[in-house]
């Protein structure tokens, strides 16, 4: 029986629709849209730079910036995206012009009338209300055009809840709000559309998307893909492994799993099919690796910057916590595609070179060693220069960066030019590894600049992205003329002009890629505004508590399922805003009452992961639909296969919510770090083998059960150890003073609090109180937002600072801190790794013996 396939699609049109909206108007209109997109990019670069404050001109506050940012996004939404499939693409209809201009005025209203609005807060005029209402309607229509109906439906449901509160069932009913109150809250304050999410979009996300766009236009996207194929394409199922690696590389700078699919998938999916993967498998591998790009630091689909605001921790901390789960998830996906290749007895693509395996291994080892040595020289050398040269160090470092750039261009110019081959061609040979990797090393300098500014100089994400983008502008203007000079081809003028054209194209493409994120964060602000206006977040907590019956695991499963449903059809940024606003407080509150005391970042990562799984999961898995269109496969089958491959990502949140060491929290030293990384990696590989039913050979049912037991124990040894040795001892709150003063910097203290909340309910729950920098107990508790006073053996919470970590943890004035928990003296739980590894060796022994009897090649 023939497998149903997706309808024939034009892949180029699919990419165009995803990237730019698919509208191709005439020359005059195209130039106008190019000018608007360029103006948006220049505006964002201006406000991110130090120049406005240095020169004292064109200085905008956050609210004005958000309004201008949304005005650009709304205008380009109507200009670039047709209303319907059959709408004209060769010109912009008059209705779209009207919508674009009115929508731009409504979005810019806070900027245009900022001074007038500041004089009458909470007292909207008729004009204010009408502007807000029309603006909301036009924002939702722009969202429908760019992102489709799911985001609009979610926003309309919440708007309906705002007005229909009195008619709701008793459990979720509220008094309802007038049009004046709702529009004022949603459009004229920073609680709704112009809230934190849009602020992060205008302040951080745009610059990172622009940086990624320039990096891609400069040729880095091509370089990443070719390098991945050169390194891995010769292995069993090599194209699939290369797809995973290239998607990881592009996912680092991409803000969308769907964009990642249509960008890399057009090249990788046909090659995967050619070496033996079924169409649905080829599409599923690309989906799984592209969606994983959204959990990969430093960008994480732009959600990393939102986490900084919502969780209240530095950006560097977000990257640190997200790193290990992302890495082990990618390693497991590489292993899954390897197992699929083993089961189908696939072979890799042919190489062009004749080097032996030993020569290639030596070359790879020398390259890695060279990078390590070079990194050490740069790090310690720059540190010494900064100490020795003082303020003049910036010029010395800049000269060194310029010399490195020119040197790497000279090195790369000696290699053959990189061109992507046709993946559908009858013969496809892998490029040479050495020349391919060497040809684009100068692209990595831009990433080095970004990471250096973030991690060493500890600049803000926005300023770091600004300097990295400025360096990329320099690269795009100079790389082609310099390479042409080094190769002696002449044509320096033509190369210079082409560099300028590429720069303009990159700036415009970066702006157009931001349209979807701009309207998504604004539309998601409607949900956030509704939650803050109606208090529906408390209702979600009560609903999950009722359904779970107080069972912790059932509560987490319900939150995971609801996050999956809420994330359907939403882009990454809007997805995270919705699930973090609605579901993260549920986990914090109900988990605390059940004794689940974890850092807030673990909760946000939990809901974020499951929100992202909606991109994979049928029936609305948009990334799966995009991959199925490229693979000519059944979308539902592709989605099911992709979900099967993504199960490793789905189990991670449950594991790191109970074992926060997977987020690199609570590690005691380098040895503990190494042990955590190695055990987590081995556990994920074993889990992949268990779910695939294939390890060294096809697994028997009892071997699969053994592998799952090994996985669980390696990931969460504390589950078994806590049955033998209680992990914490409880001490009276009166002893907390000395414990808090002795705690190391950046640590937290597990405390139990009791009291009556605003609804009159008696609450007892545990929280992990962050302590910040060393100091007295009073100072450290104040840094968390708490003022306390002694009351017998307990501490009475006298005040909770608004917006503080303590408030986010649900602590309220009048609550009592009744006790604290300290780690108990017990053997290290990691001793359980030994019986786990012994069981793993037993399974390996059984399968090796069976493989020998069957004569299966290794």
ZAPA-877942 format. One record per atom (N, C-alpha, C): x, y, z. Coordinates in steps of 0.2 Angstrom, whole numbers, plus 5000, padded with zeros to 4 digits. Layout:
BEGIN
XYZ...
This chain:
BEGIN
500449945000500050005000500450065000500350114996500750174995500650225001501150245004501050295010500850365007500350395010500150455008500650505009500750555004501250605004500950675005501350715007501150785007501050815000500650864998500550884992501250914989501350914983501950944980501951024982502551044984502651114986503251134983503351204982503951234979504351254986504851214986505251224992505551294993505751324987505951394987505451444990504851434987504251474990504151464997504251405000504151385007504651425011505251425009505751465012505651545012505451565006505251635005504651655010504151615010503551625014503751635021504251585024504451585030504851645032505351665028505751715029505551785028505151795023505051865021504251885020503851825020503151845019502851825012503351815008503151785001502851834996502751904998502551954994503151984990503051984983503552014979503252074975503252134978502952184974503452214969503152264965503552294960504252334963504652354958505252384960505252444965504752484964504652544968504452524975503952474976503752454982504252414986504652374982505252334985505752384988505852434984506352484987506152514993505452534994505152564999505152515005505052455004505052405010505752395012506252395007506952385009507152445014506952505012507152565016506852565023506152535024505852535030506252485034506352425031506752375035507452395037507752435033508452465035508352515040507852555040507752605045507652565052507252515052507152475058507852455061508252425057508852395059509352455062509352505058509752565060509552595067508852595067508552615074508752575080508752505079508852465084509652465086510052475081510752485082510952545086510552595084510652665087510452665095509952635096509752635103510152585107510452535104510852485108511552515109511752565105512452585105512552635111513152655113513252705118513152785115513052785109513052855106512452895108511852875109511252925111511452955117511752925122511852955129512552995128512952975124513653015123513453075120513053075115512953135111512353175113511953145117511353175120510753195115510753155110510253165105509853095104509253105102508853045100508852995106508753015112508752965117508052945119507852885119507252855120507152815126506652825130506552775136506252715133506252665138506052595136505352595133504852635136504152635133504152665126504552715125504552745118504852695113505352665115505752615111505252555109504852535114504452475113503852495108503652555108503152585104503352585097503952615096504252625089504452555086504652505090504852435088504152405086503652415089503052375087502752415081502852475080502552515074502952485068503552475068503952445063503652375061503552335066503352265065502652265062502252305064501552305062501552325055501852385053501852405046502152355041502752325043502952275039502552215038502152195043501752135043501252145038500952205037500452215032500752225025501352255025501652265018501952195015502252155020502552095017502152035017501652025021501251965022500551975019500351945013499651945011499151925016498551945015498051925019497851855019497751825013497551755012498051725006497951665005498351625000498251654993497651674992497451694985497551774984497751804990497851884989498451894985498451954981498951974977499651974980500151954976500851954979501252004975500952024969501352064965501252144967500852154971500752224973500352224980500352284983500052294990499352324989498852294991498152324990498052384994497552424992497452484996497252465003496852415004496652395011497252385015497752355013498352335017498752405018498752445014499052515015498652545021497952545021497552575026497752545033497752475033497852435039498552455042499052455037499752465039499852535042499552585039499652655042499252665048498652635049498252645055498552605060498752545059499052505064499752535066500152565062500752595064500552655069500052695067499852745071499652725078499252675079499052645085499652615089500152585086500652555089501152615092501252665088501652725090501352775094500652755096500252805100500652825107500952775110501252785116501852835115502252825110502752865108502552935106502052945102501853005099501553055104501153025109500853065114501053045121501653025122501953005128501853055134502053125132501953175138501253185140500753185135500053195137499853135141500053075139499753015143500053015150500653035151501053035157500653085162500253135160499953175164499253155166499053095163498353075165498352995166498752965170498852895171498152865174497952815171497352785173496652825172496752875167496152915165496152915158495952865154495952865147495452905144495652945139495052985135494752935130494252965127493952925122494352905116494852955114495352935109495752885111496052885117496452825120496152765119495452755121495152695121495052665114494852715110494752695103495352665100495952705101496552685098496752615101496652605107496852535110496452485107495852495106495352445103495552425096495652485092495852475085496552445084496952465089497652435089497652365090497252345095497252275097496952225091496452255088496152215082496652215076497052265075497552265069498152225071498352225078498852185080498652115079498052095081497852025080497852005073497652045068497652025061498352025059498752065061499452065059499751995061499551975067499851915070499551855066498951855064498651805060499051795053499151855050499551845044500251815044500551835050501251815050501351745053500951735058501051675062500451625062499851645059499351595058498851605064498351565064497751575069497851555076498351505077498351485084498551535089498951585088499151635093498551685093498251695088497651735088497051705092496951645091496451615095496551615103497151605105497351605112497251675115497451725111497351795113496651815114496251795109495551805109495151775115495351715116495151675122495251715129495851745129495951785135495651845135495551875130495151945129494451925131494151875128493451855130493451845138493951815141493851795148493851865152494251915149494251985152493552015153493152005148492552035148491951995150492051925150491551885151491651845158492051875162492151855169491451835173490951875173490351865177489951805174490051785168489651735165490051665165490651665168491051605168490851555174491051495174490851445179491151475186490851455191491051485198491851485199492151425197492851415199493251475195493051495189493551545186493151605185492651625188492251685187492651745191492551805188492751865191492251915189492351975192491852025191491852055184492352045180492352075173492552145173492752165167493052235166492752275160492752335161492452375156492952385150492652405144493152425138493652475140493452525144493952575146494552545150494352505155494852475159495252425156494952385152495352335148495852365143495652415139496052445134496552485137496452525143496952565146497452515149497252455152497752405154498152375149497852355143498252325138498652365134498452425132498752465127499152535130498952555136499152615138499652605144499752545146500252535152500752485149501252465154501752415152501552355155500952345157500652275159500452235154500252255148499952215143500452215137500152235131500552235125501252265125501252315128501952345129502352335135502252265137502552245143503252215142503452175147504152155147504352115141503952075138504052035132504252075126503852125125504052175120504652215121504752225127505352265129505952215128505952155129506552115128506652105120506052105117506152095109506452155106506352215109506652275106507352285109507452265115508052275118508652225117508452165116508952115116508852065109508252045108508151995103508252015096508052085095508152105088508952105086509352125091510052125089510352055088510152005092510351935091510151905084509451925082509251905076509651935070509752005071510152035066510852005065511151995071511851965071511851895067511351855069511251795065511151805058510751855056510551865049511251885045511651925048512251955045512751895044512751855050513251795050513051755044512351735043512151695038512251725031512151795030512251825023512951825022513451825027514151825026514351765023514051705024514251645021514351595027514151615033514251565039513751505039513151515036512651465036512951405031513151425025513451385021514051345024514451385027515051355030514951305036514451315040514251275045513951205042513551215037513251155034513851105030514251145026514751105023515251075028515451115033515851085038515551025042514951025043514650965046514650905042514450915035514550865031515250835030515750885030516450855029516650815035516450835041516650805047516250735048515650735046515250675048514850635042514950665036514550635031514750565029515350545030515650485028515450425033515150445039514950385043514250355041514150305045513450275044512950325045512450335040511950385041512250455042512850465038513150525039512750585038512350595032511950655031511450665037511250615040510750635046511250665052511850635053512250665058512450735057512550745050512750815048512150855049511550835048510950875049510950895056511050845060511050865068511550915069512150905067512650955069512551025066512351025059512251095056511651125059511151085061510551125064510751145071511151115074511451135081511751205080512251205075512551265073512151325071511651315067511251365065510751385070510551335074510051345080510351395085511051395086511351435090511151515089511051525083510951595081510251605078509851555078509151555075508651565080508151605079507551615083506951575082506951525078506351495076506551425074506251375076506351305074506051295067505551325065505251315059505751345053506051405055506551435051507151395050507351365055507851315055507751255051507151225051506951175047506951195039506651245037506651265030507351285028507751315032508451335030508851275029508951235034509451175033509151115030508451115031508151045029508151045021508151095017508051095010508751065007509251065011509851025009509950965012509850955019509950895022509450835021508850855021508250805020508350765014508450795008508550755002509150705002509750725006510250685006510150625011509750635016509650585021509150535017508750555013508350505009508750465005509250495002509650454997510050405000510250415006510750355009510250305013509650315013509250255015508650275020508650335023508150355028507450355024506950335028506250345025506150415025505650445020505550515020505250545027504850505031504650525037505250535042505750485042506250485046506750545045506850555038507250615036506950675039506350685038505950745040506050755048505950695051505950695059506550705062507150685058507750705061507950775061507750805055507850875054507350915059506750895060506350925065506650925072506850865074507050855081507750895082508150895077508750935078508651015078508151035074507951105073507651125079507151095082506851115088507351115094507851065094508351065099508751125099508751165093509151225092508851275097508251275098507851325102508051315110508351255112508551245119509351255119509651275114510351285114510651355115510951365121511251435122511751455116511851515115511651575119510951605118510651585112510051625111509451585113509351525112508851485115508151505112508151525105507551545102507351615105507851655107507651715110507351715117507151655119506851645126507351655132508051655130508551665136508451735139508351785134508251845137507651865141507151825139506551835143506651805149506951745150507151715156507451755161507951795158508251845162507851895166507251915163506851965165506351925170506051865168505551835172505851795178506451765177506751735183507151775188507451835185507851875189508551855190508851825185509551805186509951825180510551835181510951855175510951815169511051845163511051805157511551745157512151765160512651705160512451645164512051655169511751605173511251565169510851595165510351565161510751515156511251545153511651505148511951445152512251455158512551395161512051345163511451365165510951315167510751275161510651305155510351275149510851235145511551235147512051205142512051135142512051105148512151025149511550995146510851015147510350975144510350985137510551035134510551045127511051005124511651005127512150965124512050885124511850865130511650785130511050765126510650815125510050805120510250795113510750835111511050835104511450765103511850755108512250695108511850625107511250625111510750575111510450565104510350625101510050625094510550595089511150615089511650585085511650515086511650485092511650415093510950385090510450415091509750385088509850375080510150425077510150425070510750365068511150365072511650305071511350235072510950235077510550165078510150155072509750205070509350195064509750175058510350205057510750185052511050105052511150085059511350025060510849975058510249985060509649945059509549935052509649985048509549985040510149965036510749955040511349945037511549995032511450055033511650115029512450125028512650155023513350175022513350255022513950285022513950355022514150375015514150445014514350465007515050465006515250454999515950444997516350514998517050505000517450565001517850574995518050634994518450654988519150644989519450644995520150634997520350564998520950554999521250484999521650475006521550525010521950525017521650465021522150425025521950375029521550395035521250345038520850365045521350395050521950365050522450385055522650465053522750475047522950545045522450595047521750575046521250615047521150625055521250575059521250575066521750625069522350615066522950665068522850735066522550745060522350815058521850845063521350805064520850825069521050845076521550795078521850805085522250875085522650885080523050945079522651005079522051005075521651065075521351075082521151025085520851035092521351065097521951035097522451055101522651125099522651145093522851215091522351265094521651245093521151285096521251295103521351245107521451245114522051295116522551285113523151325114523051395112522751415106522551475104522051515109521551475112521051505116521451525123521951485125522251495131522751555130523051565124523451625123523051685123522451685119522051735119521751765126521551715129521251725136521751765141522251725142522751755146523151815144523251815137523551865134523151935134522551925133522151985133522052005141522051965145521951975152522652015154523151995152523852025154523852095151523652105144523652165141523152215145522552195147522152235151522452265157522852215160523152235167523752285165524152275160524752315159524552375156524052375151523952435147523452485150522952465154522452505157521952525151521852585151521352615146521552605139522252605138522452595131522352525128522152475133522152405131521652395125521152435125520552425120520852425113521352475112521652485105522152425104522452405109522952345107522552285106522052275110521552215108521252215101521052275100520752285093521152275087521852295088522352285083522452205083522452175088522552105088521952065085521352095086520752065083520852075075521052135073521052145066521652105063522152095066522752055063522451985063522151955068521851885068521351875062520951925061520451925055520851925049521251965048521651965041522051905040522351875046522751815045522251755043521651755047521251695045520951705038520851765036520651775029521151745024521751765025522351745021522351665021522251635027522351565028521751535024521151565024520551535021520551545014520851605011520951615004521351565000521751525004522151475001521751415000521151405002520751345002520251354996519951304993519451314988518851354990518451384986517851424988517351374989516951384994516351344997515751354993515451304989514851314986514451254988513751264990513351204991513151164985513351094985513151054980512351044980512151014974511451004973511350934977510950934982510750874986510450824982510050844977509650794972510050774966510750794966511150774960511250694961511450664955511550594955512150574959512650614959513250594963513350654968513450634974513650684979514250664983514850694982515450684986515550734991515750704997515950745003516450795001516450855004517050905003517550875007518150905006518750885010518750915017518850885022518750905029519150965030519850955029520351005031520151075027520151075021520051135017519351175019518851125020518251155021518251195028518451155033518451185040518951255040519451245036519951305036519651365033519251355028519051405024518651465027518251445033517851495036517951515043518551505045518751515052518651585054518651635050518551705052517851715054517351675052516751685055516651675062517051625065517051615072517251675076517651715073517851775077517251815079516751825075516151855077515851825083515851755083515551725089515951735095516651735094517151745099516951815102516951865098516751935101516151935105515651905103514951905106515051865113515351805113515451775119515951805124516451835121516951875125516651935129516251975125515852025128515352005134515051945132514551925137514851895143515351855143515651815148516251835151516651875148517251895151517151975153516952015148516852085150516152095153515752045153515152045157514752105155514652125149514252175146513552145146513052195145512352175145512252135138511752085138511652055131511552105125511152155126511052205121511752235119512152255123512752295121513252245118513252175121513652125118513452115111512852105110512552095103512752155098512752215101512852275097513652265094514052255099514752255097514952195092514552135093514652085089514352095082513852135082513452145075513952205072514252245075514652295072515252265069515552215072516052175070515852135063515252115063514952075057514852125052514652185053514652235048515352245044515852255049516452265046516752205042516552145044516752085040516352085034515752095033515352095027515652145022515852205024516152255020516852235017517252195021517952195019518152125017517752065019517952005018518051985010517652005006517651984999518252024996518352094997518852124994519552094996519652085002520252055005520451985002519851945002519951874999520151884992519851924988519951934981520751954980520952004984521652024984522151964986521951924991522451874992522451824987521851814983521851764978522151784971522251854971522451884965522051884959521351884960520851874955520651944952520952004956520652064953519952084955519652134952518952144953518852174960519252214963519152234970518552274971518452314965517852364966517252324966517152274961516552234961516452194968517052164971516952134977516752184983517052244983516752294988516052304987515852314981515152334979514652274982514952214980514552154982514552144990515052164993515052165001514552215003514452275000513952325002513252295001513152264995512552234994512352184999512752145000512652085005512452115012512852175014512652205020511952235021511752265015511152295015510552235015510752185011510252125011510252095018510752095022510752065029510452105034510552175033510152215038509352215037509152215030508452205028508152145030508552085029508352015031508252015038508752035042508652035049508052065052507852125049507252165051506652125049506652095043506052055041505951995045506551965047506451905051506251925058506251985060506052005067505252025067504952025061504252045061503851995065503951925064503551875067503651885075504351895077504451895084504151955087504152015083503952075086503152075087502752045082502052045084501851985088502351935089502151875093502251905101502751935102502851965109502352015111502152055106501552105108500952065109500752015105500151975105500151935112500751905113500851875120500751915126500851985125500752035130499952035132499552015127498852015129498651965134499051905134498951855139499151875145499851905145500151925151499651985155499452025151498952075153498352055156498052005153497451975156497551935163498151905163498351875169498451925175498751975174498852025179498252065180497752075176497152105177496652065180496552005179496051965181496251915187496951895187497151855192496951775190496951765184496851695181497351645183497951675184498551625186498351585192498051615197497851585203497351535202496851545197496351495195496751435192497251445188497551385185497851345190498151375195498451335201497951295204497351325206496751285209496551235204496551245198496251195193496751135193497351145192497851095192497851055199497851095204497851065211497151015212496651035209496050995210496050935205496350935199496450885195496950835197497450855200498050815202497950785209497450815213497250785220497850785224498350835223498950845227499450805226499450755221499950715219500450745215501150745217501650795214501750765207501850705206502050685199501450695194500850685196500250695192500150775191500350815195500350885194500850905189501450875189501950895184501750865177501450805177501250785170500650825168500250845172499650895169499950955167500450985171500751045168501151035162501450985161501750965155501250965149500750925150500150925145499850995143499751025148499451095147499951145143500551135145501051175142501151155134501051095133501051065126500551095122499951095125499351125122499351195121499551235126499651305125500151325120500651285119501251295114501051285107500451255106500351235099500251295094500651295089500651345084500951405086501251415091501551475094502351475092502651535090503351535089503651535096504351525096504651505102504551565108504651625106504651675111503951685114503351685109502651685112502551625116502751565114502651505117502951515125503551535125503851535132503451585136503251645133502951695137502251665140501851635136501251605138501351555143501751505142501851445147502151475154502651515153502951545159502451585163502051625160501551665163500951625167500751565163500151525166500451465170500951435168501051365171501651375176502151415175502751415180502451435187502051475188501751485195501451425198501151385194500751325196501251275199501851265195502351225198502651245204502751315204503151345210502651335216502051355215501551355221501451285223501151235219500951175221501551125223502151135219502751105221502951115228502951185229503151205236502751175241502151165240501651135245501851065246502051025241502250955241502950945243503350995244504050985246504550985241504251005235504751015229505051085229505651085232505951155233506551155228506451195222506951195217507051265215507551285212507651355209507151375204507051435204506451455199506651445192507351445190507551435183507351365181507351315186507251245184506451235182506051275186505351275184505251305177505551365176505451395169505751355163506251315165506551275160506051215158505751195164505251135163504651155158504351215160503751225155504051245148504651275148504851295141504951235137505251185140505451125136504751095133504251095137503651065135503251105130503351175131503051215126503351205119503951195119504351185113504151125109503951075113503751005110503151015106502751065107502151075102502351085095503051115094503251115087503351055083503350995088503550935085502850895084502450905090501850855091501250865086501050815083500450825079499850835084499250865082499150885075499350955073499650995077499851065075500651075075501051025075501751025075501951065068502051125069502251165063502851145060503351135064504051115061503951045058503551005060503450935057503150945050502650995050502351005043502851035038503251075040503751105036504251055033504451015038504950955036504550905031503950895033503550845029503550875021503350935021503350965014503950955010504550965013505150965010505350885008505150845013505250775012504750735008504250765006503650735002503450675006503250685013503050635017502350655020502050605023501450625027501650665033501250725034501450765040501350735046500750695047500650665054501150605055501350565050501850515051502450545053502650605050503250635051503250665058502750695060502650715067502750665072502350605071502450555076503150525077503450515071504150495071504650545075504550615073504850665076504750665084504150655086504050655093504350595096504350535093504750475095505450485096505750525091506450545092506550595097506050635099506150685104505950665111505850605112505650585119506250595124506850595121507450605125507350685128507150725124507050795126506450805131505950755130505350765134505450735141505950695142506050665149506550715153506950755149507450795153507150835158506550875157506250915162506050885168505850825168505650785174506250765178506850755174507450735178507750795181507850855177508150905181507750945186507050935186506650965191506750935198506950865197507150825203507850825205508250835200509050835200509350895197509350945201509551015198510351015196510650955198511350955196511450955188510850925185510850925177510850995174510651045178510651115176511351155179511751115181512451135184512351175191511851155195511651185201511851145207512251175212512351135217513051085217513451105212514051065211514551085215514951035218515451055223516151065221516351055214516951055212517051025205517651035202517751005195517650935194517850895200517750825199516950805199516550845203515850835203515550855196515850905193515550935187515750875182516350845182516450795177516050735178515950715184515550655185514850665183514550725184513850745182513750745174514250775171514250775164514250705161514750665163514850605160514250555162514050555168513450515170512850535166512750595165512150625161512150605154512750605151512850585144512750515143513050475147512950405147512250385148511850415153511150405154510750415148510850475144510450495139510550445133511250425132511350375127511050305128511050285134510650225136509950225135509650285137508950295136508750295128509150325124509050325117509050255114509550205117509550135115508950105117508650115123508050085126507450105122507350165120506850185116506850165109507450155106507550125099507450045099507450015105507449945105508049915102508649945102509249925098509849955102510249905104510949935107511449905103511749855105512249825100511949775095511349745097510949715093510149735095509749705092509049715094508949695101508649735105508549725112507949675114508049635119507449595121507149635127506549615128506149665133506449675139506749625142507049625149507649675148508049675143508549715142508349785141507849795138507549865137507349895144507049855148506849875155507549885159508049845158508649855162508949925160508949935153509250005151508850065154508150055154507750115157507950125165508050065168508250065175508950105176509350085172510050115172509950195170509550205165509450275164509250315170508750295173508450325179508850335184509250285186509750285191510350335190510550335184511150385182510850455182510250465180509950535180509750555187509450505191509250535197509350475203510050475204510250425210509950445216509750505217509450525224508750495225508450465220507750435221507850375226508350335224508450275228508850295235509350335234509750355240509350385246508850425244508350455249507950405253507850345250507450295254507950275259508550275258509050245264509250305268509450355266509750415270509350475268508950505273508550565272509050625270508850665265509350705262509450775266508950785270509050855274508850845281509150885286508950885293508550955294508050955298507651015299507851045305507951115305508151155311507651205312507651235318507151285319507351355316506851395314507051455310507451505314507451495321507851545325508651525324508851475321509551455320509751475313509251505309509451525302509951585302510051625307510451685306511151655305511451615309512151585308512151545301511651505299511651475293511751515287511351565287511351615282511951655281512251675286512951705286513451665284513451595285513951545283513851525276513351535273513151505266513651545261513851505256514351535251513951585247514251625243513951675238513551635233512951665231512551635226512151575228512251555234511851495236511151515238510751465240510051475243509951435249509451455253509251415259508551385258508551325260507851295260507451305266506951345265506551365272505851345271505451325276504751315276504351375279503851395276503451445278502751425279502351465283501651455285501351515285500651515284500251575284499651575281499251625281498651625277498651675271498451655265498551695260497951745259497951785254497451835253496751805252496751745250496051705249495851675255496251685261495951655267496151575268496651555263496851485264497451475268497451425272498051415276498551375272499251405271499751385267500351355271500551305269501251275271501651255265502251285264502651265258503351275259503751245255504451255256504651305250505151345251505451385246506251385246506551395241507251405240507451475240507651505246507751575246508451595244508551635238509151655236509551705241510151695242510451735247510951785244511151785238511551835235512251835238512551895238513251895240513351895248513951875250514051865258513851935261513651925268513551985272513151955278512852005282512551985288511851955286511551915290510951885289510351935286510351995290509852045288509952065281510652075279510752105272510652055267510751995268510651935263509951925262509551925268508851915267508451985263508752035265508552105261508652095254509252065252509352065245508852015241508551975245508051935242507351965243507352025246506752055246506352045253506652025258506352005264506552045270506052075274506152105281505852055286506252035291505951985296506052005303505751985307505851995314505651935318506051925324506051865328505351855331505151795332504451785335504551715338504851705344504951645347505551605343505351545341505751505337505651515330505251555328505051575321505251645319505251655313505351725310504751745307504451805309503951835305504151875300503851865294503951905288503551975289503952025290503652095291503552135285503952115279503852155273504152115267503852115261504052085255504152135250504752145247504852195242504552175236504152225233503852215226504352195221504152145217504552125212505252085214505252075220505852035223505851965222506451925222506351855222505951825227505851855233505451825238504751825236504551885233503851895230503651845225504151825220504051785215504051715218504251695223504251635227503551625230503151675231502551675234502551685241503051715244503051735251502651805252502351805257501851865258501951895265501851955266501851985273501451955277501651935283501251905288501351825289501651805284501851735284502451725289502551665291503051645296503551595293504151605294504651555293504751515299504551445298504551405304505151355305505451345299506051305300506451305293507051285294507551285288507751205287508051195282508351125280509051135279509451085282510151085280510351015278510851015273511050945270511250895276510950835275511150785281511850755279512150735284512750695283512650625281512850615275512650545272513150525266513250465264513750445259513450485252513950495248513750525241513250475237512750505235512250465231512550445224513150465222513450445216513750375217513750345223513950275223513550225220512850255219512450205215512550205208513050245205513250235198513650165197513950145202514350085201513850025200513350005204512849955202512549965195512450025193512150045187512550025181513250045182513650025177513849955176513749915182513849845182513249815178512649835179512049815175512149825168512449885166512549905159513049855156513549845159514049795157513749725156513349705160512949645159512549645153512149695152511749695146512249695139512749735140513249735134513549665133513649635138513949565137513449515134512849525136512349475133512249495126512249555124512149575117512749565113513349575116513949555112513949475110513749435115513749365114513249345109512649385109512149365104512349395097512649445097512849475090513349425087513849395091514349345089513949285086513449265090513149205087512749215081512449275080512049295074512549315068513149325070513649345065513549415062513249465066513049535064513749575065513849605059514449645060514449705065514949725068514949785072514849845069
